[in-house]
């Protein structure tokens, strides 16, 4: 069967399911790894260790943001080119994206490792937390190539309509991490403590990446590839950067905003820092679902926009509104009324549970609009609306969130920490309404192709 059948002929609901489920898993995989680590670390009954995994989250998110930028940019570029029938250009874009993934991951991982001891004190945390965070992140950074490479390979496969195998590779890594964590961490195994959690994570991620490399090498793919296909094409790179820059910023800014929030929480207690991490990881499950859904939708919209089939795009967006709003509303009720049960899965310290639950109650007020933000941010990227997408991407965790974090906690104390994210989300939603005010009319315009 033609691998591109999903994009151009598959019934829209079926195509969305096949494209978005692997994308959601791909988007969730980093936070799932971190949540698994946090769960097992909590069994060591040391709040400083839980706080250390919180401190490690922003650094991991920065690495992931580079992977997201390359992956989203290349996926959108390749899908549009394939939709326009430009297979040779699509192949050059694929080779360029692999080259970028390798060079960027090596450079960023090495840079963070060199300066890790200087970075960690910036979080305004206690010395024991810094020590645990260093042990944890030094090992995690050794897996930077796998973290970025896995993301890019997932998008390269998905842009060609190969959607099942990335899901299998990701599931394999998650299961392996769950098995390795206790074996490497506790005394009945190697007894490595928090370092064992990090080692389990990078071994699992390299396994997933290796599986995807094997699938890329198989014959019969729409875009043939071999390991020696490492090249840099300026035109392809420019296209990847023009679209991927918004995805990079959208995913990098949370790492900086979390840094500001950690510093604000550090003024109160280590328990609040740990709780903030637990709550953020719970929220990232939802943002992973929304982000993954929208990123899975992106190659579909990009391909059909390149092919000029706007009817399929409108049907996909209509269905997406229903799905995303339903998830957002149900999650809002769950966070507000049952959030304490969620956070207890990641530890039973009474102070951590209380602070985490209060943060989840705050998040609940903006979950219904959060998914809409993700869908339209990536849809604008698929249409190569780089400026609007970039502005939208820097708003939620940058233009709005950072000033709010600097202003609200000093004014409202702990309440300001709980309200910072929902206030930023609603401000971003109103900006989205303004930026997309002409969206319905634009889908009615004559069939212009942006694949040129």
MOSUL-V890368 format. One record per run of one state. SS is the DSSP state (H for helix, E for strand, - for the rest). FROM is the first residue (numbers start at 1). LEN is the number of residues. If there is no record, write none. Layout:
BEGIN
ss:SS from:FROM len:LEN
ss:SS from:FROM len:LEN
END
This chain:
BEGIN
ss:- from:1 len:4
ss:H from:5 len:4
ss:- from:9 len:3
ss:H from:12 len:31
ss:- from:43 len:4
ss:H from:47 len:37
ss:- from:84 len:3
ss:H from:87 len:37
ss:- from:124 len:3
ss:H from:127 len:16
ss:- from:143 len:1
ss:H from:144 len:16
ss:- from:160 len:4
ss:H from:164 len:22
ss:- from:186 len:8
ss:H from:194 len:24
ss:- from:218 len:16
ss:H from:234 len:33
ss:- from:267 len:3
ss:H from:270 len:38
ss:- from:308 len:2
ss:H from:310 len:35
ss:- from:345 len:5
ss:H from:350 len:15
ss:- from:365 len:2
ss:H from:367 len:16
ss:- from:383 len:3
ss:H from:386 len:14
ss:- from:400 len:1
ss:H from:401 len:12
ss:- from:413 len:1
ss:H from:414 len:22
ss:- from:436 len:3
ss:H from:439 len:4
ss:- from:443 len:10
END
